[in-house]
Amino acid sequence: MNRTPESANAAGTVRPQKIDWLRSFFKTAWIVPSAGLLVGLLLLVFEHPQLSAMGRRFVIALIYATFIGTPSSFLLNWVGFTYAPRFPRMAILLNICVLTSTATVGTAAGVVLMWFTGILRGDTMSSEFISSYPISLVMTLVIGLSITSYETLRHKLHYATLELRTRQMEHERANKLLVEARLSSLESRIHPHFLFNTLNTIAALIPTDPKRAEDTVSKLASLLRFSLNSNHGSLVPLAQELKIVREYLEIESTRFGARLRYRIDVPDAISNYKVPPLALQTLVENAVKHVVARNPAGAELQIAGALEEGRVCLEVIDDGPGFSLAEVAPEHGLGNLSARLELLFGERGQLDVMRRGALTVARIALPAEL
């Protein structure tokens, strides 16, 4: 019964606590009205002066159960939803106070009812309360705290299950986005213009520079193999990502020649940190496709990396006109990358595009994980 309310529903609004604890009360207190009904039936069937001692005590016990159990169930749910979330360390103390109060008041009310109905004489009310109160208090505390502990554990298990399912759904979505990124990368690799131009360049190199032609074929095969490889996890070492980036740039260099100028300034000290596969490659590919290919004079790309305040920061810098992430469609490679970073790292993973003087900087920042 000692439960914290749901923080928000699917629409993002807080659920009223009153509805929660009233609903929980009606779920857990159905036995108490049933006991009260049974008491009434017994009083109708038997005339209480003729009851045996055992039957009389049974009726008295049911009266106590009704007067103690009903307010206990109601108040425990109310306190659990209203105050326990604010003072979690005092939850047990609050429950003990509630149960002690209901045991005291319920026993006294039961004695008064039994005097009013004639079950007890007026001169025995005090002795009845004194003899019954310790037993009522102990049973109320044992049963109440046991039920409260059970409900608390059941509640925690419920929300742990929901959280686990949510994480599983997010993980599945991240995997789906990763597959889409691989497919998108593969599409760009085997796009007719890219593939035919690369093959034509290889064919032209064979008579004059067969070694370079062979290297280009090897790099093309490695790039396609990386895109198709289904064994990639959600993260790969930065060194592996840089290898793919270098091979991609060297393949594109066979197409653009001097128009594509690049340098990679990523220190070896951060090469073992994990990054999403094809993340840096997506930024490089975007720069090649929209800056180098569209400028007759070509462009210069710089790939930089650093460790800043516990985060790995990777940048792809070009001298193009720049763009805004707000204009990027979700199905675009950069939109896909942004969604993957959010799923994998939450607010700790960011993709930003900014202007730095005359240069455009596409920047990834993510937690440093080995």
N, C-alpha and C positions, 0 to 999 in steps of 0.2 A: 504493500500500500504506500510505501515511502518512495515516490517516484518523481522524477523531474519531467515536466511537461515537454512535449515536442516543441522544438524551437520555431519551426515554421512548417507550413504545409506546402504542397506542390506549387502553389501560386506565390509563395514567399511571404505569406501573412501569418502572424502568430495565432495559434489556435487558442480560444478562450479556455483558461484553466478551469473555470466553473463547470463547463460542459464535461471536461475530462474527469474531475473528481466526483461529480454527481454520477456519471456513467459508471465509474469504477465502484462507487458505493452500491449502486443497484445490482452490480454483478456479484459483489461479495457478501451482501447482507440478506440474500433471499432466505437463508436458513432461519434468521431471527424472527421474521413475521410468521413463518411456519411454526416455530416453537410457541409463539404467542397464541396462535390459533389452536394449537394442541392444548395449551393451558385452558383456554376458554371451553373447549369441548370437554375436558376432564371435569371442570367445575360444573358444567351442565349435567353430565352423566352422574357424577357422584355428589352427594351432599357432603360438604367438607367436614361436618362434625363426626361423620361415620367413617371417614377415611382411616385406613390403617396407618401406622407410623411410617412405613416405607412409602405408601402412596402419598401421604401428606408431605414428606420430605421431597418426593419427586416433583410435586406441584410447586413447592417452594423454590426448588432448584430451577425449574423452568421460568418461574416469575423473575428470579434473579438474572437468569440468562437473557430474558427479554429486555429488562431494564438496563442491563449492563452492555449486552452485545450490540443493541441497536445504536445507541450514541457512540459506542467505541468505534464501530465500523464507519459511521458517518464522519466523526471527528478525525480519525486516523487518515482517511482519504483527503479530507480538507487540509489538514496540517501537512500531509505529505506533498500535496501539489502546491500549497501556498507558501510554506516556510522552509521545508526541507531543501529545496534547490538553493535558497539564499544562505542557509546555514547547514551545509552538509555534515559538518563535524558534530553538530548538536542534534542530529536526527534522532538518535537513540534516546537522548535525554528528553527531547520533545515527546516522543512516543510514550516514554515512561510516565511523564507528567499527565498526558492525556489519559492513559489507562488507569493511573492511580485516581484521577478525578472521577472518571466514569464508574470505577469500582465503588468508590465511596458514595457518590450520589445515587448510583443505581441500587446499591444495597439498601440505603436509607429509603429510597422510593418504594422498593419492593416490600420493606417492612411496613411502611405506611399503607400500601395497598392491601396487604394481608390483614392488617388491623381493621381497615375499612370494610373489607368483605367478611370479616369474622373468623378468618383462619387463625388469627392470633388475638389473644386478649391484650388489653392495654397494659397490664402489669408485666407482660412478658416481652414487650417490644424492645426494651433496652437490652435484655439478656440475649434475645435473638440476634440483634445487630452485632453485639460484641462477639458472639460465637460464630456468626456467619461471615463477618467482614474479613478476617484474616484469610479464610479459605477462598472467598470471592476475589480478594486482591491477588493472591498467588496465582490462581487459575487465570484471572484476567491478564496478568503480566505474561505468564508462560504462553498462553494461547495467542494473545495479541501480538507479542514480539515474534513468535514463531511465524504467524501468518504474515506479519510485516516483512520479516526477513525473506520469506519465500517470494512475496510479491516484488520486493526490491530486486532479488536475483533474477526473477522472471522478466522484469522490466529491462534490466541491464542486458540480459541475453537477447531479448527482442531487438533492442537498439543496436547491439553488436552485430546481430544477424543482418539488420537493415544496412548498417555501415559496410559490412563485408560485401553484401550484394551490390551496393553502390560502387564500391571500389572495383568489383569484378566487372560491372558494366562499363566503368571508365577505362579499365584495362582492355576490355574487348573493343571499345571504341578507339583507343589509342592504337591497338593492333590493326584495326580496320584502316585508320588513317595512314599507318605505316605501309600497309599493303598498297593503298592508293598512291602513296608517294613513290613506292617502288615501280608501280605500273606507269605513273606519270613520267618517272625518270626513264623507264624502259622505252616509253613512247617517244621521248625526245631523242633517245639513243638510236632508235630504228626509224625515226622520221625520214622519209625519202630524201629530203634535201641534205640532212646530216649524213645519212648512211651513204648515199650516192656520191656526195662530194668527198667524203672520207675515202671511199673505195677508189674514186677517180684519182685522188691524191696519191694513194698507195700505188695504183697502177703507174702513175707518172714517176714515182720514186724508184720503182723496181729497176729500170735500166741505169739510172744515175746514182742512186743511193739505196741499194737493196737492203743494207743493214737497217737504215731508218724505216724503210717500208716494212720490214719484218717486225721492228719494234712497235710500229703503229698498229699492226695487226694484233700483236700481243696485248697492247694497251686496250684496244677496242674489245677484244675477247674478255679481258679482265673486267672492264666496265660493264659489259653485258652480264657477265657471271655474277658480279656484285649486285646488280639490279634484280637478277632472277633468284638469287640465293634466298631460300625460305628459312634458313637457319639463323638469320640475324635476330638478335634480341632487340629489346626496346632501346638499348644503348650499346655503343661500340667505342673502343678507344679512339681518341682524337688522332693518333698516329695512323690508324686504318682509314679514317675519313680523309685525312690529308693525302694519303696515297691515292685514293680515288680522285680527289680534286686535281692532283698533279697529272694523273693520266688523262683526265678529261681535258685539262688545259693544253697538254702536249698534243692530244688529238686535234683540238681546235686550232692549234698553232700550225698544223699541216694544212689547214684550210685557209686561214687568214694571213699566215706568214707574218710579216713585220707589222701588220695592223693590230695584232694582239700582243701586247707587252704586259708582262705580269711579274710580280715577285711575291714570295711567301716569307713573311716575318713572324713565324710562330716558334717560340722557344721550346727546346726539347724538354724543359722542366715540366711542361703541362701536357706532354704528348700522351701520357697514360690516363688522363682524366676522360671520363665517359661523356659522349655526346650522342644525340639521336642520329641514327644513320641517315645519310643523304641530306643532313641539315645544312652544313656548310656548302656542300656541292650545289644545293638548290639556290643559294645566294649567288654563287659563282656563275651558274648556268643562266640565272636571270640577267646578270650583268653582261655576259657574253651575248645573249640573245637580243637584248634591248639597247645596249650601248655600243659594243664592238661591231656587231653586224650591221647596225644602222648608220654608222659613221664611216664615210669613205676613208677618212684618215685613221680609222681605228681608235683605240683607246688604251689606256694603261690601267691595269688592275693591281691592287695591293691587298693581300690577305694577311691580316694581323691577328695576333692572339695574345692574351695576357691573363694573369690571375689577379683579380681585384676584389679585395674584401671577402674572400671565400667563394667567389664566383668566377667561372671561366667565361671570359668575354672574347668573342670572335667577331672580326669585322671584315667586310668586303668593301673596299673603297674604289670608286671609279670617278672619272672626270666627266660623267654624263650629266644630263639636265636634271636628274632627280625625279622622284615620284612620291606619292603619298600612299601609305598602307590603307587609308580609308577608301581608296579607289580600287583596291585589289579585291576581286571576287573570291568567295570562300573556296571555290573549286580550283582556283589558281594555285600554283605550286607554293607561293608565299602564304596564301591563305591556309593551305593545308599544313604548312610548317608552323604557323602561328597557333593553330588548333592543337597540334601535337605537343607543342611546348606547354600550352596551358594544361593539357590533360596529364602530362608527365610530371610537371613541376609546379603547377598552380601559378600563384603570383611570383614565385621565384624564377620562373622561366619567362623571358621577354624577347620579343622581336621588335626592333625599332628601326626606322629609316629617318635619317636627318641630313641636314646640309652642314658641312664643315668648310666654310669659305666657298671655294669654287668646286668642291668635291661632294659627292654623294656617299654617305656611309650607311650600309645595311649592317646592323649590329645584333648579335645574339648574345644574351647573358643568361647563364644557367648555373645551378649549384655545382660546386666542385665535388664530384664523386669519383672515387677510384674503383 
